[in-house]
Amino acid sequence: MITVAEHFDLPALDRLRDLWRDLWWKTPNASFFQSFEAFDRLCTHAAQGERPRLFVVCVSGRPVGLAPWVEKTVRGRMGRLHVLTDGDTTLGLSRGPLGTNPQLTLEAVTQYVERDRRWDRIELRHVEMTNGEGGQDNRRFDPAESQGTLEDSRVLIECRGDWVRYLRALPTHIRERYQDSERLLETKGRLECLRYRPEGSVLHDDDPRWDLFGEIEQAERQLGNEFERKDLLHDLHKTAASIAGIDLNLLRLDGRLNAWSNNYRCDGRIEVERLRGAGEFAIAAERALLGRMLCDGFRRGDESYLFDRQGSHTAAGWQTGRANRYLRVQYPRQGARLVRALTGAFTR
């Protein structure tokens, strides 16, 4: 028998901490943004009127899944709408349900909230499907079942085999552009590539390295890119350092930052939130940093790299697959809203 229990305040969130962590580590392809710590920080910085709604799915009384969603009120054409959503789309691609069977959790919670009919709209923005090349199918959710539309598609690089074989298998023009970029930069000065990846508070290795983070922030500002929601990003960075969740990459040319990548990680899976270059040789620097980051990742035994929109442009041609995110919207109370609207029209 499948049952769903609902929790809706921060004290309840804290009580679920141990269960959450257990399910997080059992989740296929889990990300930092599915961790208890990340959701806790997101709730702390939530906009006014946003409240956490946590759903725990049990089979025969045993917890097997968890869906960390958010409730908010928005203005619509027919008045205020009560919306239930799986979170902001600007941070992290992987934000789906937790547990060994995420689809079971997703469908059980969706059916529960549809029957409940307290919400006007269920808006899921993290229904995912990951497709590898070579006939391999690593789908998490079937888009045909999601009844949604493709909202986002990003480059995925899976680190199978070794770096040399991977590099040789790249399209010739991609490989040559990368090698040309390395040669160009080496003629312009001394190249230094720094990677910082702390192992977390458990191993007494949780320094956020604000000096490196600040260097990236300054470079972004010089490009005219201010960090949105800066307080949240700073809090997430500090929190990620405490659970081995950050991965900073900096490429310097004669001591000056020339390219950078600010990443989040979870057990060998890297989410590249920014991959950017600056200066006269920005494009070459981006390619050089990408290649060096992946080469080091193969050496470390990383599992995969998932790129944000800008990074997907830089990494185009390097991919072994793509990760697609689907928007899925349902209206449990659509009929009730229409009745209210018509009633209001006839009583004016």
Order of alpha helices (4+ residues) and beta strands (2+ residues): beta-alpha-alpha-alpha-beta-beta-beta-beta-alpha-beta-beta-alpha-beta-alpha-alpha-beta-alpha-alpha-beta-beta-beta-alpha-beta-alpha-beta-alpha
